[in-house]
């Protein structure tokens, strides 16, 4: 889930090229509808933290209600205090990748989270 079109498009294309099946959403409500309509498993939610309508933690909570145990990797271009000001306070053990990031860093984080919970 990424609300910035270019970032979403490039990230999805690169993850698909690495062999991942990607469900792409431009906003939280679209992500919820997409997850509800998807019959197969969803290994991980990769979502921005700060977004319009709903923050990433709220999105994860809504999706987890339908898919208990859904893992999440948060993304953000904000740091420290700015992130906290936008509702992005994250607890211990929460996975966060800072923008900008490379595809190798992203796939490494995804693999680490998915493998740890398998």
N, C-alpha and C positions, 0 to 999 in steps of 0.2 A: 504494500500500500504506500504509494508515493503520490503526493498531489502535484508535484512539479513534472509536467509532461515529458520534457527532455530527459530528466534523470530517470524517470520511470521507464521510458522506452529503451534507453541505452542499457540500464540495469537488467531489464527483462530479456533483452536480446542476448546479452553476454551470459546470463545464467542459463538460458536455453541452449546456447552454444556449448556450455559446459555439461550438458546432459540433464539439467533440471527441468521438470515440468513446472511451468510458472502460471499462476493465476494472477492477473494484473488488475488492480483497481486504482481509480483516480481519487477516490474519497472513501471515508469510513463507511458510509451507508451503502455504497457500491460494493465494498469489500464484504460487508455482512450479507448482502443479497447473493453475491457470488459464492460465498462459503455455504450458504443454505442450499443453493442449487447444485453444489458439487457433491456427487455421490461418493467419490473416493476419499482416501485419507488426505489430510493436509499435514505435512511433516513439521512445518514451521511458518510462522507469520513474520515477515520482515516488514516493519512499518516505521514510518517517521513518527517522532514523538509529538512534535508541535504541528498541528494541522487545523484547518477550519472545522467547525461543527463538533469535533470530538478529538481528544488527544489520543495518542497511541496506547496509553495504559487503559483508557476507557474502551477502546476498540478491542484490545486483547481480552478484557473482562467480558465483553459482549460475546465475542467469538468462543471463549472458553465455556460459556454457559451452554452452548450447543455442542462443543467439542472439548470435553474435559481433557486436561493434560496438554493442550496445544502449546507448543514451545514458541518463544518469541525472541527476535533480535530487533532491538530498537536502533534507529538511525537518527542522527541529528547533526545539523550544522551549527547548533548553538553549543556554548560551553558553560560549565559551572553555574554561576549566579543567573545568567540569562536564561538558561534552560529551566532552572528552578522557578523563575518568575513566570514561565509559561506552563506550569503544571507538569514539568518534566522531571520532578524529583524521583530518583530511582533508588531502590533499596539494594542491599547487599545481594550478590548472586544474580543480579539482573544484567543481561548482556546488552552492550551498547557499542555501536561502531560510529565513529565521527566522520562526517562528510568534510571534505571529499575523501573518498576511499577508492582503492583499485579493486578490480575484480578478484585478484588473488587474495587480497585481505578479506573481501566479502565471502568468497567461497570457503576460505579457511574458517571463518567464524561460524558460518552455517554448518559446516561439517562437524566442527567441534561441539556445537550445541546438539545437533541431531544424534551424533554418535554417543554423547554422554548420557542421553536419555533413551537409548535403544535397549 
